[in-house]
Amino acid sequence: MQAFGSSDNVLNANVTTENKIVKTGRTKALGVVLNTTATGGDFHLKDGGASGTVKFKYKTSGTTSGGNPIVIMFPGPIQFTSDLCVAFTTEHVTVCSVFFT
């Protein structure tokens, strides 16, 4: 049995484009790292592609993260049954790293 927080089979995807599917099929998201700009906006993780169900939503503050990215580790994995899609606009997030199994 694998315990949450274990390093077994943890994958990472760096996303720099809007509405990108990072994992097709069933998966669990463990956390994200965001580099933000001076423009605020919404960051979403969606189940089922760009028009799918929002499973995680974060409102960026409009503060440039620079060398201090925003690190969000979920208290437990978020289950995605179809596709794990990252949705944001490049006006407020320049790069996102998603950790998943």
Contacts in CASP RR format, 6 or more apart in sequence:
PFRMAT RR
TARGET T0000
AUTHOR 0000-0000-0000
METHOD contacts of the structure
MODEL  1
MQAFGSSDNVLNANVTTENKIVKTGRTKALGVVLNTTATGGDFHLKDGGA
SGTVKFKYKTSGTTSGGNPIVIMFPGPIQFTSDLCVAFTTEHVTVCSVFF
T
2 8 0 8 1.000
2 9 0 8 1.000
4 30 0 8 1.000
4 76 0 8 1.000
4 77 0 8 1.000
5 30 0 8 1.000
9 101 0 8 1.000
10 30 0 8 1.000
10 99 0 8 1.000
10 100 0 8 1.000
10 101 0 8 1.000
11 23 0 8 1.000
11 99 0 8 1.000
11 100 0 8 1.000
11 101 0 8 1.000
12 97 0 8 1.000
12 98 0 8 1.000
12 99 0 8 1.000
12 100 0 8 1.000
13 22 0 8 1.000
13 23 0 8 1.000
13 86 0 8 1.000
13 97 0 8 1.000
13 98 0 8 1.000
13 100 0 8 1.000
14 95 0 8 1.000
14 96 0 8 1.000
14 97 0 8 1.000
15 22 0 8 1.000
15 86 0 8 1.000
15 95 0 8 1.000
15 96 0 8 1.000
15 97 0 8 1.000
15 98 0 8 1.000
16 90 0 8 1.000
16 94 0 8 1.000
16 95 0 8 1.000
16 96 0 8 1.000
17 90 0 8 1.000
18 87 0 8 1.000
18 88 0 8 1.000
18 89 0 8 1.000
18 90 0 8 1.000
19 49 0 8 1.000
19 50 0 8 1.000
19 85 0 8 1.000
19 86 0 8 1.000
19 87 0 8 1.000
20 85 0 8 1.000
20 86 0 8 1.000
21 49 0 8 1.000
21 83 0 8 1.000
21 84 0 8 1.000
21 85 0 8 1.000
22 84 0 8 1.000
22 85 0 8 1.000
22 86 0 8 1.000
22 98 0 8 1.000
22 100 0 8 1.000
23 80 0 8 1.000
23 83 0 8 1.000
23 84 0 8 1.000
23 100 0 8 1.000
24 83 0 8 1.000
25 80 0 8 1.000
25 81 0 8 1.000
25 82 0 8 1.000
25 83 0 8 1.000
25 84 0 8 1.000
26 79 0 8 1.000
26 80 0 8 1.000
26 81 0 8 1.000
26 82 0 8 1.000
27 80 0 8 1.000
27 84 0 8 1.000
27 100 0 8 1.000
27 101 0 8 1.000
28 77 0 8 1.000
28 78 0 8 1.000
28 79 0 8 1.000
28 80 0 8 1.000
28 100 0 8 1.000
28 101 0 8 1.000
29 45 0 8 1.000
29 55 0 8 1.000
29 56 0 8 1.000
29 74 0 8 1.000
29 77 0 8 1.000
29 78 0 8 1.000
29 80 0 8 1.000
29 84 0 8 1.000
29 98 0 8 1.000
29 99 0 8 1.000
29 100 0 8 1.000
30 73 0 8 1.000
30 74 0 8 1.000
30 76 0 8 1.000
30 77 0 8 1.000
30 99 0 8 1.000
30 100 0 8 1.000
30 101 0 8 1.000
31 72 0 8 1.000
31 73 0 8 1.000
31 74 0 8 1.000
31 98 0 8 1.000
31 99 0 8 1.000
31 100 0 8 1.000
32 43 0 8 1.000
32 45 0 8 1.000
32 56 0 8 1.000
32 58 0 8 1.000
32 71 0 8 1.000
32 72 0 8 1.000
32 96 0 8 1.000
32 97 0 8 1.000
32 98 0 8 1.000
32 99 0 8 1.000
33 69 0 8 1.000
33 70 0 8 1.000
33 71 0 8 1.000
33 72 0 8 1.000
33 96 0 8 1.000
33 97 0 8 1.000
34 43 0 8 1.000
34 58 0 8 1.000
34 60 0 8 1.000
34 65 0 8 1.000
34 69 0 8 1.000
34 70 0 8 1.000
34 72 0 8 1.000
34 93 0 8 1.000
34 95 0 8 1.000
34 96 0 8 1.000
35 65 0 8 1.000
35 66 0 8 1.000
35 67 0 8 1.000
35 69 0 8 1.000
35 70 0 8 1.000
35 93 0 8 1.000
35 94 0 8 1.000
35 95 0 8 1.000
35 96 0 8 1.000
36 60 0 8 1.000
36 61 0 8 1.000
36 62 0 8 1.000
36 63 0 8 1.000
36 64 0 8 1.000
36 65 0 8 1.000
36 69 0 8 1.000
36 70 0 8 1.000
36 92 0 8 1.000
36 93 0 8 1.000
36 94 0 8 1.000
37 62 0 8 1.000
37 64 0 8 1.000
37 91 0 8 1.000
37 92 0 8 1.000
37 93 0 8 1.000
37 94 0 8 1.000
38 62 0 8 1.000
38 63 0 8 1.000
38 64 0 8 1.000
39 60 0 8 1.000
39 62 0 8 1.000
39 91 0 8 1.000
39 92 0 8 1.000
40 59 0 8 1.000
40 60 0 8 1.000
40 61 0 8 1.000
40 62 0 8 1.000
40 92 0 8 1.000
41 59 0 8 1.000
41 60 0 8 1.000
41 62 0 8 1.000
41 88 0 8 1.000
41 89 0 8 1.000
41 92 0 8 1.000
42 57 0 8 1.000
42 58 0 8 1.000
42 59 0 8 1.000
42 60 0 8 1.000
42 87 0 8 1.000
42 88 0 8 1.000
43 57 0 8 1.000
43 58 0 8 1.000
43 59 0 8 1.000
43 60 0 8 1.000
43 86 0 8 1.000
43 87 0 8 1.000
43 88 0 8 1.000
43 92 0 8 1.000
43 93 0 8 1.000
43 96 0 8 1.000
44 54 0 8 1.000
44 56 0 8 1.000
44 57 0 8 1.000
44 58 0 8 1.000
44 86 0 8 1.000
44 87 0 8 1.000
44 88 0 8 1.000
45 54 0 8 1.000
45 55 0 8 1.000
45 56 0 8 1.000
45 78 0 8 1.000
45 80 0 8 1.000
45 84 0 8 1.000
45 85 0 8 1.000
45 86 0 8 1.000
45 87 0 8 1.000
45 98 0 8 1.000
46 52 0 8 1.000
46 53 0 8 1.000
46 54 0 8 1.000
46 55 0 8 1.000
46 84 0 8 1.000
46 85 0 8 1.000
46 86 0 8 1.000
46 87 0 8 1.000
47 53 0 8 1.000
47 55 0 8 1.000
47 80 0 8 1.000
47 81 0 8 1.000
47 82 0 8 1.000
47 83 0 8 1.000
47 84 0 8 1.000
47 85 0 8 1.000
48 80 0 8 1.000
48 81 0 8 1.000
48 82 0 8 1.000
48 83 0 8 1.000
48 85 0 8 1.000
49 82 0 8 1.000
49 83 0 8 1.000
49 85 0 8 1.000
50 85 0 8 1.000
50 87 0 8 1.000
52 82 0 8 1.000
52 85 0 8 1.000
55 78 0 8 1.000
55 79 0 8 1.000
55 80 0 8 1.000
56 74 0 8 1.000
56 78 0 8 1.000
58 72 0 8 1.000
60 70 0 8 1.000
60 92 0 8 1.000
60 93 0 8 1.000
62 92 0 8 1.000
77 101 0 8 1.000
84 98 0 8 1.000
84 100 0 8 1.000
86 96 0 8 1.000
86 98 0 8 1.000
88 96 0 8 1.000
END
